Amino acid sequence: MLFKRNDLINARNNYKNSLQNEKKKILICSGTGCVAGGSLEIYDELIRLMKEKGIDCEVSLEKEPHDDTIAIKKSGCHGFCEMGPLVKIESFGYLYIKVKAEDCAEIIDKL
């Protein structure tokens, strides 16, 4: 199939808009190694900071984006136990390693 230039530009714009409208998700590893390293405290601190800053935060397991809220959820092991606790920011593709509770404010500020 042969595409015209305008078709490709329109497709790019549609994909760009879809990506911008995608809900941001914060995934905190809750595998054994990460929990032992403090991932549950990181989870609690991220939620506390978002509430404190008035960021509309949703903690859920929903897969489909609904609006511009930020979802936080615990995830299973990412396979990098020696680098944990791990925090992954979906739609941006960020992966934070060796996260500590005091790192949470900086993570939130970069969303």
C-alpha positions as a printed Julia matrix, in Angstrom:
111×3 Matrix{Float64}:
  0.0    0.0    0.0
  1.32   3.42  -0.94
  0.75   6.3    1.49
  0.65   9.96   0.6
  2.63  12.46   2.63
 -0.51  13.98   4.16
 -1.67  10.52   5.27
  1.56  10.05   7.18
  1.41  13.53   8.73
 -2.18  12.9    9.85
 -1.24   9.5   11.3
  1.71  11.03  13.16
 -0.52  13.76  14.62
 -3.15  11.23  15.68
 -0.55   9.06  17.42
  1.02  12.11  19.06
 -2.36  13.24  20.4
 -3.12   9.75  21.66
  0.2    9.6   23.49
 -0.34  13.02  25.07
 -3.8   11.94  26.29
 -2.54   8.68  27.73
 -2.85   8.41  31.47
  0.44   8.55  33.3
  1.05   5.56  35.54
  3.54   5.16  38.32
  4.46   1.52  38.87
  6.29   0.64  42.05
  7.82  -2.8   42.18
  6.42  -4.92  44.99
  8.61  -7.94  44.38
 10.29  -9.41  47.45
 13.63  -7.63  46.93
 12.06  -4.23  46.32
  9.7   -4.57  49.3
 12.69  -5.44  51.47
 14.4   -2.32  50.09
 11.49  -0.02  51.0
  9.15   0.04  48.0
  6.03   0.1   50.2
  7.3    3.25  51.92
  7.97   4.77  48.48
  4.39   3.9   47.45
  3.01   5.63  50.56
  5.28   8.67  50.12
  4.31   9.17  46.47
  0.63   9.11  47.38
  1.19  11.51  50.29
  3.1   13.97  48.12
  0.52  13.91  45.35
 -2.29  14.58  47.8
 -0.24  17.36  49.43
  0.39  19.01  46.04
 -3.23  18.59  44.96
 -2.33  16.36  42.04
 -5.37  14.37  40.96
 -4.09  10.92  41.79
 -5.84   7.65  41.17
 -4.64   4.39  42.66
 -6.08   1.65  40.52
 -5.42  -1.27  38.24
 -7.36   0.12  35.28
 -5.73  -0.33  31.9
 -7.59   2.19  29.75
 -6.88   5.93  30.04
 -9.88   8.04  31.06
 -8.46  11.49  31.7
 -5.25  13.2   32.76
 -5.05  11.69  36.25
 -1.97   9.84  37.38
 -2.41   6.25  38.51
 -0.1    4.64  41.03
  0.03   0.9   41.48
  2.28  -1.75  42.84
  3.66  -4.13  40.25
  5.3   -7.49  40.26
  9.02  -7.99  39.9
 10.67  -6.21  36.96
 13.66  -8.56  37.06
 16.25  -6.08  38.32
 16.22  -7.04  42.0
 19.76  -5.82  42.63
 18.75  -2.36  41.34
 15.59  -1.98  43.45
 13.45  -0.48  44.66
 12.26   0.31  41.14
  9.78   2.98  40.07
  8.6    3.05  36.46
  6.71   5.98  34.91
  4.56   4.76  32.07
  3.94   6.72  28.99
  7.3    8.45  29.57
  9.33   5.23  29.69
 11.29   6.38  32.76
 12.75   3.75  35.08
 14.16   4.93  38.39
 16.47   2.54  40.22
 17.57   2.32  43.85
 14.78   4.72  44.8
 14.5    6.0   48.34
 11.54   7.77  49.96
 13.47  11.06  49.85
 13.63  10.75  46.02
  9.84  10.85  45.66
  9.5   14.66  45.63
 11.92  14.93  42.71
 10.1   12.16  40.83
  6.76  13.96  41.26
  8.26  17.3   40.19
  9.45  15.73  36.91
  6.04  14.41  35.88
